[in-house]
Amino acid sequence: METKNKPEKVFSTGAIQVSVWKNEAVKDGNKSEFRTVSIQRRYADKSGEWKSTSTLRINDLPKASLVLNKAFEYLVMKGQDAEFVEEIVA
């Protein structure tokens, strides 16, 4: 039985959802961990079936901004991409 990869953390508001994914990589024999972020908008099609898209409408942008900021805050608090944060703050 195949196990489906699940996000580490999910932030959502309304139809907008941001997922934080934990990834592993091996480079030169060294195992490392990094995280990525995906965004989606959920909607019901004409038949009522729920679908997902990465395309956002203008009214989705404030909600997308909110959940993206929450994901960024989560990653900063975990120490992910600390060098990037230091560059922004400096």
PDB file of N, CA, C and O in Angstrom:
ATOM      1  N   MET A   1       0.835  -1.171   0.000  1.00  0.00           N
ATOM      2  CA  MET A   1       0.000   0.000   0.000  1.00  0.00           C
ATOM      3  C   MET A   1       0.885   1.242   0.000  1.00  0.00           C
ATOM      4  O   MET A   1       1.801   1.346   0.816  1.00  0.00           O
ATOM      5  N   GLU A   2       0.625   2.179  -0.900  1.00  0.00           N
ATOM      6  CA  GLU A   2       1.427   3.385  -1.036  1.00  0.00           C
ATOM      7  C   GLU A   2       0.970   4.438  -0.029  1.00  0.00           C
ATOM      8  O   GLU A   2      -0.227   4.673   0.137  1.00  0.00           O
ATOM      9  N   THR A   3       1.941   5.074   0.646  1.00  0.00           N
ATOM     10  CA  THR A   3       1.594   6.138   1.574  1.00  0.00           C
ATOM     11  C   THR A   3       1.761   7.469   0.868  1.00  0.00           C
ATOM     12  O   THR A   3       2.746   7.691   0.164  1.00  0.00           O
ATOM     13  N   LYS A   4       0.793   8.353   1.062  1.00  0.00           N
ATOM     14  CA  LYS A   4       0.813   9.654   0.414  1.00  0.00           C
ATOM     15  C   LYS A   4       1.573  10.639   1.299  1.00  0.00           C
ATOM     16  O   LYS A   4       1.365  10.698   2.510  1.00  0.00           O
ATOM     17  N   ASN A   5       2.452  11.403   0.672  1.00  0.00           N
ATOM     18  CA  ASN A   5       3.203  12.431   1.386  1.00  0.00           C
ATOM     19  C   ASN A   5       2.233  13.494   1.893  1.00  0.00           C
ATOM     20  O   ASN A   5       1.401  13.992   1.135  1.00  0.00           O
ATOM     21  N   LYS A   6       2.342  13.838   3.172  1.00  0.00           N
ATOM     22  CA  LYS A   6       1.469  14.837   3.771  1.00  0.00           C
ATOM     23  C   LYS A   6       2.275  16.077   4.112  1.00  0.00           C
ATOM     24  O   LYS A   6       3.456  15.981   4.445  1.00  0.00           O
ATOM     25  N   PRO A   7       1.641  17.248   4.029  1.00  0.00           N
ATOM     26  CA  PRO A   7       2.366  18.466   4.394  1.00  0.00           C
ATOM     27  C   PRO A   7       2.704  18.486   5.876  1.00  0.00           C
ATOM     28  O   PRO A   7       2.000  17.898   6.697  1.00  0.00           O
ATOM     29  N   GLU A   8       3.784  19.166   6.202  1.00  0.00           N
ATOM     30  CA  GLU A   8       4.188  19.331   7.594  1.00  0.00           C
ATOM     31  C   GLU A   8       3.238  20.286   8.323  1.00  0.00           C
ATOM     32  O   GLU A   8       2.919  20.086   9.495  1.00  0.00           O
ATOM     33  N   LYS A   9       2.796  21.314   7.618  1.00  0.00           N
ATOM     34  CA  LYS A   9       1.925  22.330   8.207  1.00  0.00           C
ATOM     35  C   LYS A   9       1.062  22.918   7.101  1.00  0.00           C
ATOM     36  O   LYS A   9       1.513  23.072   5.966  1.00  0.00           O
ATOM     37  N   VAL A  10      -0.190  23.247   7.440  1.00  0.00           N
ATOM     38  CA  VAL A  10      -1.118  23.840   6.478  1.00  0.00           C
ATOM     39  C   VAL A  10      -1.725  25.092   7.096  1.00  0.00           C
ATOM     40  O   VAL A  10      -2.148  25.089   8.252  1.00  0.00           O
ATOM     41  N   PHE A  11      -1.762  26.159   6.309  1.00  0.00           N
ATOM     42  CA  PHE A  11      -2.412  27.403   6.711  1.00  0.00           C
ATOM     43  C   PHE A  11      -3.496  27.685   5.677  1.00  0.00           C
ATOM     44  O   PHE A  11      -3.244  27.608   4.474  1.00  0.00           O
ATOM     45  N   SER A  12      -4.699  28.011   6.140  1.00  0.00           N
ATOM     46  CA  SER A  12      -5.768  28.278   5.174  1.00  0.00           C
ATOM     47  C   SER A  12      -6.717  29.352   5.692  1.00  0.00           C
ATOM     48  O   SER A  12      -6.889  29.542   6.896  1.00  0.00           O
ATOM     49  N   THR A  13      -7.310  30.030   4.752  1.00  0.00           N
ATOM     50  CA  THR A  13      -8.375  30.983   5.031  1.00  0.00           C
ATOM     51  C   THR A  13      -9.297  30.970   3.821  1.00  0.00           C
ATOM     52  O   THR A  13      -8.869  31.212   2.693  1.00  0.00           O
ATOM     53  N   GLY A  14     -10.543  30.690   4.071  1.00  0.00           N
ATOM     54  CA  GLY A  14     -11.479  30.572   2.945  1.00  0.00           C
ATOM     55  C   GLY A  14     -11.024  29.468   2.016  1.00  0.00           C
ATOM     56  O   GLY A  14     -10.715  28.361   2.456  1.00  0.00           O
ATOM     57  N   ALA A  15     -10.984  29.769   0.732  1.00  0.00           N
ATOM     58  CA  ALA A  15     -10.615  28.780  -0.269  1.00  0.00           C
ATOM     59  C   ALA A  15      -9.112  28.689  -0.509  1.00  0.00           C
ATOM     60  O   ALA A  15      -8.656  27.826  -1.259  1.00  0.00           O
ATOM     61  N   ILE A  16      -8.333  29.582   0.128  1.00  0.00           N
ATOM     62  CA  ILE A  16      -6.894  29.633  -0.105  1.00  0.00           C
ATOM     63  C   ILE A  16      -6.161  28.805   0.939  1.00  0.00           C
ATOM     64  O   ILE A  16      -6.416  28.920   2.137  1.00  0.00           O
ATOM     65  N   GLN A  17      -5.252  27.971   0.464  1.00  0.00           N
ATOM     66  CA  GLN A  17      -4.506  27.079   1.347  1.00  0.00           C
ATOM     67  C   GLN A  17      -3.029  27.089   0.971  1.00  0.00           C
ATOM     68  O   GLN A  17      -2.676  26.975  -0.202  1.00  0.00           O
ATOM     69  N   VAL A  18      -2.171  27.228   1.981  1.00  0.00           N
ATOM     70  CA  VAL A  18      -0.724  27.148   1.801  1.00  0.00           C
ATOM     71  C   VAL A  18      -0.226  25.961   2.606  1.00  0.00           C
ATOM     72  O   VAL A  18      -0.557  25.816   3.782  1.00  0.00           O
ATOM     73  N   SER A  19       0.566  25.118   1.973  1.00  0.00           N
ATOM     74  CA  SER A  19       1.121  23.935   2.625  1.00  0.00           C
ATOM     75  C   SER A  19       2.638  24.043   2.688  1.00  0.00           C
ATOM     76  O   SER A  19       3.283  24.458   1.725  1.00  0.00           O
ATOM     77  N   VAL A  20       3.199  23.666   3.829  1.00  0.00           N
ATOM     78  CA  VAL A  20       4.644  23.606   4.013  1.00  0.00           C
ATOM     79  C   VAL A  20       5.044  22.143   3.931  1.00  0.00           C
ATOM     80  O   VAL A  20       4.514  21.302   4.657  1.00  0.00           O
ATOM     81  N   TRP A  21       5.984  21.847   3.041  1.00  0.00           N
ATOM     82  CA  TRP A  21       6.423  20.481   2.802  1.00  0.00           C
ATOM     83  C   TRP A  21       7.845  20.279   3.292  1.00  0.00           C
ATOM     84  O   TRP A  21       8.713  21.113   3.037  1.00  0.00           O
ATOM     85  N   LYS A  22       8.089  19.193   3.987  1.00  0.00           N
ATOM     86  CA  LYS A  22       9.430  18.836   4.450  1.00  0.00           C
ATOM     87  C   LYS A  22      10.057  17.916   3.409  1.00  0.00           C
ATOM     88  O   LYS A  22       9.464  16.911   3.016  1.00  0.00           O
ATOM     89  N   ASN A  23      11.248  18.266   2.971  1.00  0.00           N
ATOM     90  CA  ASN A  23      11.945  17.514   1.936  1.00  0.00           C
ATOM     91  C   ASN A  23      13.316  17.098   2.429  1.00  0.00           C
ATOM     92  O   ASN A  23      13.895  17.736   3.308  1.00  0.00           O
ATOM     93  N   GLU A  24      13.824  16.033   1.860  1.00  0.00           N
ATOM     94  CA  GLU A  24      15.166  15.567   2.172  1.00  0.00           C
ATOM     95  C   GLU A  24      15.954  15.434   0.880  1.00  0.00           C
ATOM     96  O   GLU A  24      15.416  15.070  -0.165  1.00  0.00           O
ATOM     97  N   ALA A  25      17.246  15.740   0.978  1.00  0.00           N
ATOM     98  CA  ALA A  25      18.122  15.619  -0.187  1.00  0.00           C
ATOM     99  C   ALA A  25      19.448  15.039   0.272  1.00  0.00           C
ATOM    100  O   ALA A  25      19.842  15.195   1.428  1.00  0.00           O
ATOM    101  N   VAL A  26      20.134  14.367  -0.650  1.00  0.00           N
ATOM    102  CA  VAL A  26      21.464  13.847  -0.378  1.00  0.00           C
ATOM    103  C   VAL A  26      22.397  14.441  -1.425  1.00  0.00           C
ATOM    104  O   VAL A  26      22.200  14.268  -2.628  1.00  0.00           O
ATOM    105  N   LYS A  27      23.417  15.147  -0.941  1.00  0.00           N
ATOM    106  CA  LYS A  27      24.400  15.737  -1.836  1.00  0.00           C
ATOM    107  C   LYS A  27      25.778  15.395  -1.308  1.00  0.00           C
ATOM    108  O   LYS A  27      26.087  15.657  -0.146  1.00  0.00           O
ATOM    109  N   ASP A  28      26.600  14.814  -2.151  1.00  0.00           N
ATOM    110  CA  ASP A  28      27.952  14.399  -1.775  1.00  0.00           C
ATOM    111  C   ASP A  28      27.943  13.499  -0.541  1.00  0.00           C
ATOM    112  O   ASP A  28      28.843  13.569   0.296  1.00  0.00           O
ATOM    113  N   GLY A  29      26.927  12.662  -0.439  1.00  0.00           N
ATOM    114  CA  GLY A  29      26.817  11.726   0.668  1.00  0.00           C
ATOM    115  C   GLY A  29      26.253  12.318   1.946  1.00  0.00           C
ATOM    116  O   GLY A  29      26.077  11.599   2.929  1.00  0.00           O
ATOM    117  N   ASN A  30      25.966  13.616   1.953  1.00  0.00           N
ATOM    118  CA  ASN A  30      25.418  14.271   3.134  1.00  0.00           C
ATOM    119  C   ASN A  30      23.918  14.469   2.985  1.00  0.00           C
ATOM    120  O   ASN A  30      23.445  15.009   1.985  1.00  0.00           O
ATOM    121  N   LYS A  31      23.185  14.028   3.983  1.00  0.00           N
ATOM    122  CA  LYS A  31      21.736  14.157   3.977  1.00  0.00           C
ATOM    123  C   LYS A  31      21.366  15.523   4.560  1.00  0.00           C
ATOM    124  O   LYS A  31      21.875  15.916   5.609  1.00  0.00           O
ATOM    125  N   SER A  32      20.480  16.236   3.875  1.00  0.00           N
ATOM    126  CA  SER A  32      20.022  17.523   4.385  1.00  0.00           C
ATOM    127  C   SER A  32      18.503  17.611   4.264  1.00  0.00           C
ATOM    128  O   SER A  32      17.867  16.843   3.542  1.00  0.00           O
ATOM    129  N   GLU A  33      17.959  18.554   4.982  1.00  0.00           N
ATOM    130  CA  GLU A  33      16.515  18.742   5.041  1.00  0.00           C
ATOM    131  C   GLU A  33      16.203  20.184   4.635  1.00  0.00           C
ATOM    132  O   GLU A  33      16.906  21.113   5.034  1.00  0.00           O
ATOM    133  N   PHE A  34      15.151  20.362   3.843  1.00  0.00           N
ATOM    134  CA  PHE A  34      14.709  21.697   3.474  1.00  0.00           C
ATOM    135  C   PHE A  34      13.197  21.678   3.312  1.00  0.00           C
ATOM    136  O   PHE A  34      12.586  20.614   3.216  1.00  0.00           O
ATOM    137  N   ARG A  35      12.610  22.844   3.284  1.00  0.00           N
ATOM    138  CA  ARG A  35      11.156  22.933   3.176  1.00  0.00           C
ATOM    139  C   ARG A  35      10.766  23.759   1.962  1.00  0.00           C
ATOM    140  O   ARG A  35      11.468  24.690   1.568  1.00  0.00           O
ATOM    141  N   THR A  36       9.636  23.400   1.381  1.00  0.00           N
ATOM    142  CA  THR A  36       9.059  24.154   0.271  1.00  0.00           C
ATOM    143  C   THR A  36       7.625  24.510   0.627  1.00  0.00           C
ATOM    144  O   THR A  36       7.034  23.942   1.545  1.00  0.00           O
ATOM    145  N   VAL A  37       7.083  25.456  -0.116  1.00  0.00           N
ATOM    146  CA  VAL A  37       5.731  25.947   0.145  1.00  0.00           C
ATOM    147  C   VAL A  37       4.927  25.877  -1.148  1.00  0.00           C
ATOM    148  O   VAL A  37       5.414  26.260  -2.211  1.00  0.00           O
ATOM    149  N   SER A  38       3.697  25.388  -1.052  1.00  0.00           N
ATOM    150  CA  SER A  38       2.794  25.382  -2.202  1.00  0.00           C
ATOM    151  C   SER A  38       1.515  26.135  -1.825  1.00  0.00           C
ATOM    152  O   SER A  38       1.115  26.170  -0.661  1.00  0.00           O
ATOM    153  N   ILE A  39       0.890  26.735  -2.835  1.00  0.00           N
ATOM    154  CA  ILE A  39      -0.350  27.478  -2.615  1.00  0.00           C
ATOM    155  C   ILE A  39      -1.409  26.954  -3.570  1.00  0.00           C
ATOM    156  O   ILE A  39      -1.118  26.604  -4.713  1.00  0.00           O
ATOM    157  N   GLN A  40      -2.636  26.907  -3.087  1.00  0.00           N
ATOM    158  CA  GLN A  40      -3.736  26.464  -3.945  1.00  0.00           C
ATOM    159  C   GLN A  40      -5.039  27.154  -3.557  1.00  0.00           C
ATOM    160  O   GLN A  40      -5.219  27.603  -2.425  1.00  0.00           O
ATOM    161  N   ARG A  41      -5.923  27.222  -4.515  1.00  0.00           N
ATOM    162  CA  ARG A  41      -7.285  27.713  -4.281  1.00  0.00           C
ATOM    163  C   ARG A  41      -8.235  26.570  -4.582  1.00  0.00           C
ATOM    164  O   ARG A  41      -8.160  25.964  -5.651  1.00  0.00           O
ATOM    165  N   ARG A  42      -9.122  26.274  -3.654  1.00  0.00           N
ATOM    166  CA  ARG A  42     -10.123  25.219  -3.842  1.00  0.00           C
ATOM    167  C   ARG A  42     -11.393  25.834  -4.398  1.00  0.00           C
ATOM    168  O   ARG A  42     -11.761  26.950  -4.031  1.00  0.00           O
ATOM    169  N   TYR A  43     -12.062  25.111  -5.280  1.00  0.00           N
ATOM    170  CA  TYR A  43     -13.317  25.584  -5.859  1.00  0.00           C
ATOM    171  C   TYR A  43     -14.149  24.393  -6.300  1.00  0.00           C
ATOM    172  O   TYR A  43     -13.621  23.304  -6.524  1.00  0.00           O
ATOM    173  N   ALA A  44     -15.441  24.604  -6.422  1.00  0.00           N
ATOM    174  CA  ALA A  44     -16.345  23.562  -6.919  1.00  0.00           C
ATOM    175  C   ALA A  44     -16.604  23.834  -8.398  1.00  0.00           C
ATOM    176  O   ALA A  44     -16.931  24.958  -8.780  1.00  0.00           O
ATOM    177  N   ASP A  45     -16.458  22.803  -9.228  1.00  0.00           N
ATOM    178  CA  ASP A  45     -16.733  22.979 -10.658  1.00  0.00           C
ATOM    179  C   ASP A  45     -18.247  22.948 -10.909  1.00  0.00           C
ATOM    180  O   ASP A  45     -19.033  22.869  -9.965  1.00  0.00           O
ATOM    181  N   LYS A  46     -18.646  23.008 -12.174  1.00  0.00           N
ATOM    182  CA  LYS A  46     -20.070  23.071 -12.516  1.00  0.00           C
ATOM    183  C   LYS A  46     -20.869  21.875 -12.012  1.00  0.00           C
ATOM    184  O   LYS A  46     -22.065  21.986 -11.743  1.00  0.00           O
ATOM    185  N   SER A  47     -20.200  20.735 -11.886  1.00  0.00           N
ATOM    186  CA  SER A  47     -20.899  19.534 -11.401  1.00  0.00           C
ATOM    187  C   SER A  47     -20.861  19.421  -9.867  1.00  0.00           C
ATOM    188  O   SER A  47     -21.414  18.480  -9.297  1.00  0.00           O
ATOM    189  N   GLY A  48     -20.208  20.382  -9.210  1.00  0.00           N
ATOM    190  CA  GLY A  48     -20.134  20.368  -7.754  1.00  0.00           C
ATOM    191  C   GLY A  48     -18.942  19.616  -7.197  1.00  0.00           C
ATOM    192  O   GLY A  48     -18.797  19.491  -5.981  1.00  0.00           O
ATOM    193  N   GLU A  49     -18.081  19.111  -8.083  1.00  0.00           N
ATOM    194  CA  GLU A  49     -16.893  18.384  -7.649  1.00  0.00           C
ATOM    195  C   GLU A  49     -15.797  19.383  -7.249  1.00  0.00           C
ATOM    196  O   GLU A  49     -15.553  20.365  -7.950  1.00  0.00           O
ATOM    197  N   TRP A  50     -15.144  19.115  -6.110  1.00  0.00           N
ATOM    198  CA  TRP A  50     -14.101  20.017  -5.627  1.00  0.00           C
ATOM    199  C   TRP A  50     -12.813  19.819  -6.394  1.00  0.00           C
ATOM    200  O   TRP A  50     -12.370  18.692  -6.614  1.00  0.00           O
ATOM    201  N   LYS A  51     -12.210  20.939  -6.802  1.00  0.00           N
ATOM    202  CA  LYS A  51     -10.961  20.960  -7.565  1.00  0.00           C
ATOM    203  C   LYS A  51      -9.986  21.920  -6.895  1.00  0.00           C
ATOM    204  O   LYS A  51     -10.360  22.687  -6.007  1.00  0.00           O
ATOM    205  N   SER A  52      -8.738  21.866  -7.330  1.00  0.00           N
ATOM    206  CA  SER A  52      -7.698  22.770  -6.850  1.00  0.00           C
ATOM    207  C   SER A  52      -6.999  23.423  -8.031  1.00  0.00           C
ATOM    208  O   SER A  52      -6.865  22.826  -9.099  1.00  0.00           O
ATOM    209  N   THR A  53      -6.554  24.664  -7.822  1.00  0.00           N
ATOM    210  CA  THR A  53      -5.783  25.368  -8.834  1.00  0.00           C
ATOM    211  C   THR A  53      -4.753  26.245  -8.146  1.00  0.00           C
ATOM    212  O   THR A  53      -4.929  26.640  -6.993  1.00  0.00           O
ATOM    213  N   SER A  54      -3.682  26.547  -8.855  1.00  0.00           N
ATOM    214  CA  SER A  54      -2.691  27.486  -8.325  1.00  0.00           C
ATOM    215  C   SER A  54      -2.949  28.891  -8.868  1.00  0.00           C
ATOM    216  O   SER A  54      -2.215  29.825  -8.545  1.00  0.00           O
ATOM    217  N   THR A  55      -3.979  29.043  -9.685  1.00  0.00           N
ATOM    218  CA  THR A  55      -4.358  30.336 -10.236  1.00  0.00           C
ATOM    219  C   THR A  55      -5.235  31.079  -9.236  1.00  0.00           C
ATOM    220  O   THR A  55      -6.213  30.535  -8.724  1.00  0.00           O
ATOM    221  N   LEU A  56      -4.871  32.322  -8.968  1.00  0.00           N
ATOM    222  CA  LEU A  56      -5.618  33.121  -8.010  1.00  0.00           C
ATOM    223  C   LEU A  56      -6.347  34.262  -8.716  1.00  0.00           C
ATOM    224  O   LEU A  56      -5.889  34.774  -9.737  1.00  0.00           O
ATOM    225  N   ARG A  57      -7.482  34.647  -8.153  1.00  0.00           N
ATOM    226  CA  ARG A  57      -8.226  35.812  -8.640  1.00  0.00           C
ATOM    227  C   ARG A  57      -7.813  37.020  -7.817  1.00  0.00           C
ATOM    228  O   ARG A  57      -7.197  36.864  -6.762  1.00  0.00           O
ATOM    229  N   ILE A  58      -8.135  38.204  -8.273  1.00  0.00           N
ATOM    230  CA  ILE A  58      -7.733  39.420  -7.572  1.00  0.00           C
ATOM    231  C   ILE A  58      -8.247  39.436  -6.132  1.00  0.00           C
ATOM    232  O   ILE A  58      -7.547  39.901  -5.232  1.00  0.00           O
ATOM    233  N   ASN A  59      -9.452  38.936  -5.909  1.00  0.00           N
ATOM    234  CA  ASN A  59     -10.011  38.914  -4.555  1.00  0.00           C
ATOM    235  C   ASN A  59      -9.334  37.892  -3.645  1.00  0.00           C
ATOM    236  O   ASN A  59      -9.502  37.941  -2.426  1.00  0.00           O
ATOM    237  N   ASP A  60      -8.572  36.971  -4.228  1.00  0.00           N
ATOM    238  CA  ASP A  60      -7.851  35.963  -3.446  1.00  0.00           C
ATOM    239  C   ASP A  60      -6.536  36.502  -2.891  1.00  0.00           C
ATOM    240  O   ASP A  60      -5.993  35.939  -1.940  1.00  0.00           O
ATOM    241  N   LEU A  61      -6.020  37.577  -3.467  1.00  0.00           N
ATOM    242  CA  LEU A  61      -4.683  38.044  -3.119  1.00  0.00           C
ATOM    243  C   LEU A  61      -4.512  38.445  -1.651  1.00  0.00           C
ATOM    244  O   LEU A  61      -3.491  38.089  -1.063  1.00  0.00           O
ATOM    245  N   PRO A  62      -5.450  39.165  -1.025  1.00  0.00           N
ATOM    246  CA  PRO A  62      -5.259  39.472   0.397  1.00  0.00           C
ATOM    247  C   PRO A  62      -5.195  38.217   1.266  1.00  0.00           C
ATOM    248  O   PRO A  62      -4.389  38.149   2.194  1.00  0.00           O
ATOM    249  N   LYS A  63      -6.028  37.236   0.978  1.00  0.00           N
ATOM    250  CA  LYS A  63      -6.005  35.987   1.750  1.00  0.00           C
ATOM    251  C   LYS A  63      -4.722  35.210   1.480  1.00  0.00           C
ATOM    252  O   LYS A  63      -4.145  34.617   2.392  1.00  0.00           O
ATOM    253  N   ALA A  64      -4.279  35.215   0.228  1.00  0.00           N
ATOM    254  CA  ALA A  64      -3.029  34.536  -0.116  1.00  0.00           C
ATOM    255  C   ALA A  64      -1.864  35.183   0.625  1.00  0.00           C
ATOM    256  O   ALA A  64      -0.987  34.489   1.139  1.00  0.00           O
ATOM    257  N   SER A  65      -1.856  36.497   0.677  1.00  0.00           N
ATOM    258  CA  SER A  65      -0.810  37.224   1.396  1.00  0.00           C
ATOM    259  C   SER A  65      -0.802  36.833   2.874  1.00  0.00           C
ATOM    260  O   SER A  65       0.261  36.615   3.456  1.00  0.00           O
ATOM    261  N   LEU A  66      -1.969  36.747   3.468  1.00  0.00           N
ATOM    262  CA  LEU A  66      -2.086  36.392   4.884  1.00  0.00           C
ATOM    263  C   LEU A  66      -1.503  35.006   5.159  1.00  0.00           C
ATOM    264  O   LEU A  66      -0.686  34.849   6.066  1.00  0.00           O
ATOM    265  N   VAL A  67      -1.913  34.005   4.388  1.00  0.00           N
ATOM    266  CA  VAL A  67      -1.446  32.636   4.668  1.00  0.00           C
ATOM    267  C   VAL A  67       0.016  32.448   4.270  1.00  0.00           C
ATOM    268  O   VAL A  67       0.720  31.650   4.889  1.00  0.00           O
ATOM    269  N   LEU A  68       0.488  33.170   3.244  1.00  0.00           N
ATOM    270  CA  LEU A  68       1.908  33.109   2.905  1.00  0.00           C
ATOM    271  C   LEU A  68       2.759  33.712   4.019  1.00  0.00           C
ATOM    272  O   LEU A  68       3.828  33.193   4.340  1.00  0.00           O
ATOM    273  N   ASN A  69       2.283  34.804   4.605  1.00  0.00           N
ATOM    274  CA  ASN A  69       3.002  35.394   5.740  1.00  0.00           C
ATOM    275  C   ASN A  69       3.025  34.446   6.930  1.00  0.00           C
ATOM    276  O   ASN A  69       4.037  34.361   7.626  1.00  0.00           O
ATOM    277  N   LYS A  70       1.943  33.739   7.177  1.00  0.00           N
ATOM    278  CA  LYS A  70       1.905  32.759   8.267  1.00  0.00           C
ATOM    279  C   LYS A  70       2.910  31.633   8.011  1.00  0.00           C
ATOM    280  O   LYS A  70       3.595  31.186   8.931  1.00  0.00           O
ATOM    281  N   ALA A  71       2.994  31.176   6.758  1.00  0.00           N
ATOM    282  CA  ALA A  71       3.952  30.127   6.414  1.00  0.00           C
ATOM    283  C   ALA A  71       5.381  30.642   6.593  1.00  0.00           C
ATOM    284  O   ALA A  71       6.241  29.924   7.102  1.00  0.00           O
ATOM    285  N   PHE A  72       5.633  31.883   6.176  1.00  0.00           N
ATOM    286  CA  PHE A  72       6.957  32.471   6.337  1.00  0.00           C
ATOM    287  C   PHE A  72       7.318  32.570   7.814  1.00  0.00           C
ATOM    288  O   PHE A  72       8.437  32.239   8.208  1.00  0.00           O
ATOM    289  N   GLU A  73       6.376  33.025   8.626  1.00  0.00           N
ATOM    290  CA  GLU A  73       6.588  33.125  10.072  1.00  0.00           C
ATOM    291  C   GLU A  73       6.909  31.745  10.661  1.00  0.00           C
ATOM    292  O   GLU A  73       7.821  31.612  11.477  1.00  0.00           O
ATOM    293  N   TYR A  74       6.171  30.743  10.252  1.00  0.00           N
ATOM    294  CA  TYR A  74       6.393  29.378  10.722  1.00  0.00           C
ATOM    295  C   TYR A  74       7.812  28.914  10.379  1.00  0.00           C
ATOM    296  O   TYR A  74       8.505  28.342  11.221  1.00  0.00           O
ATOM    297  N   LEU A  75       8.234  29.162   9.145  1.00  0.00           N
ATOM    298  CA  LEU A  75       9.562  28.737   8.713  1.00  0.00           C
ATOM    299  C   LEU A  75      10.660  29.500   9.446  1.00  0.00           C
ATOM    300  O   LEU A  75      11.687  28.918   9.797  1.00  0.00           O
ATOM    301  N   VAL A  76      10.459  30.787   9.679  1.00  0.00           N
ATOM    302  CA  VAL A  76      11.444  31.580  10.410  1.00  0.00           C
ATOM    303  C   VAL A  76      11.570  31.069  11.838  1.00  0.00           C
ATOM    304  O   VAL A  76      12.679  30.944  12.358  1.00  0.00           O
ATOM    305  N   MET A  77      10.445  30.775  12.471  1.00  0.00           N
ATOM    306  CA  MET A  77      10.463  30.286  13.846  1.00  0.00           C
ATOM    307  C   MET A  77      11.144  28.921  13.945  1.00  0.00           C
ATOM    308  O   MET A  77      11.709  28.588  14.987  1.00  0.00           O
ATOM    309  N   LYS A  78      11.097  28.137  12.883  1.00  0.00           N
ATOM    310  CA  LYS A  78      11.771  26.838  12.857  1.00  0.00           C
ATOM    311  C   LYS A  78      13.255  26.989  12.528  1.00  0.00           C
ATOM    312  O   LYS A  78      14.017  26.026  12.620  1.00  0.00           O
ATOM    313  N   GLY A  79      13.663  28.205  12.143  1.00  0.00           N
ATOM    314  CA  GLY A  79      15.059  28.432  11.786  1.00  0.00           C
ATOM    315  C   GLY A  79      15.363  28.122  10.341  1.00  0.00           C
ATOM    316  O   GLY A  79      16.529  28.124   9.945  1.00  0.00           O
ATOM    317  N   GLN A  80      14.340  27.852   9.537  1.00  0.00           N
ATOM    318  CA  GLN A  80      14.530  27.556   8.124  1.00  0.00           C
ATOM    319  C   GLN A  80      14.908  28.833   7.388  1.00  0.00           C
ATOM    320  O   GLN A  80      14.306  29.881   7.621  1.00  0.00           O
ATOM    321  N   ASP A  81      15.875  28.759   6.520  1.00  0.00           N
ATOM    322  CA  ASP A  81      16.303  29.897   5.698  1.00  0.00           C
ATOM    323  C   ASP A  81      16.742  31.079   6.550  1.00  0.00           C
ATOM    324  O   ASP A  81      16.452  32.226   6.210  1.00  0.00           O
ATOM    325  N   ALA A  82      17.434  30.814   7.648  1.00  0.00           N
ATOM    326  CA  ALA A  82      17.863  31.873   8.562  1.00  0.00           C
ATOM    327  C   ALA A  82      18.750  32.885   7.850  1.00  0.00           C
ATOM    328  O   ALA A  82      18.671  34.076   8.152  1.00  0.00           O
ATOM    329  N   GLU A  83      19.591  32.453   6.916  1.00  0.00           N
ATOM    330  CA  GLU A  83      20.460  33.382   6.194  1.00  0.00           C
ATOM    331  C   GLU A  83      19.627  34.370   5.395  1.00  0.00           C
ATOM    332  O   GLU A  83      19.953  35.557   5.352  1.00  0.00           O
ATOM    333  N   PHE A  84      18.559  33.902   4.764  1.00  0.00           N
ATOM    334  CA  PHE A  84      17.687  34.761   3.980  1.00  0.00           C
ATOM    335  C   PHE A  84      17.030  35.810   4.865  1.00  0.00           C
ATOM    336  O   PHE A  84      16.950  36.978   4.485  1.00  0.00           O
ATOM    337  N   VAL A  85      16.561  35.408   6.035  1.00  0.00           N
ATOM    338  CA  VAL A  85      15.902  36.324   6.961  1.00  0.00           C
ATOM    339  C   VAL A  85      16.899  37.376   7.425  1.00  0.00           C
ATOM    340  O   VAL A  85      16.553  38.554   7.514  1.00  0.00           O
ATOM    341  N   GLU A  86      18.140  36.968   7.724  1.00  0.00           N
ATOM    342  CA  GLU A  86      19.143  37.935   8.154  1.00  0.00           C
ATOM    343  C   GLU A  86      19.404  38.972   7.083  1.00  0.00           C
ATOM    344  O   GLU A  86      19.619  40.142   7.403  1.00  0.00           O
ATOM    345  N   GLU A  87      19.390  38.570   5.799  1.00  0.00           N
ATOM    346  CA  GLU A  87      19.595  39.515   4.708  1.00  0.00           C
ATOM    347  C   GLU A  87      18.452  40.535   4.647  1.00  0.00           C
ATOM    348  O   GLU A  87      18.692  41.714   4.385  1.00  0.00           O
ATOM    349  N   ILE A  88      17.227  40.098   4.884  1.00  0.00           N
ATOM    350  CA  ILE A  88      16.078  40.997   4.834  1.00  0.00           C
ATOM    351  C   ILE A  88      16.141  41.998   5.984  1.00  0.00           C
ATOM    352  O   ILE A  88      15.896  43.189   5.793  1.00  0.00           O
ATOM    353  N   VAL A  89      16.468  41.513   7.170  1.00  0.00           N
ATOM    354  CA  VAL A  89      16.504  42.353   8.362  1.00  0.00           C
ATOM    355  C   VAL A  89      17.665  43.339   8.318  1.00  0.00           C
ATOM    356  O   VAL A  89      17.528  44.474   8.775  1.00  0.00           O
ATOM    357  N   ALA A  90      18.801  42.924   7.776  1.00  0.00           N
ATOM    358  CA  ALA A  90      19.998  43.766   7.774  1.00  0.00           C
ATOM    359  C   ALA A  90      19.860  45.006   6.927  1.00  0.00           C
ATOM    360  O   ALA A  90      20.796  45.801   6.839  1.00  0.00           O
TER     361      ALA A  90
END
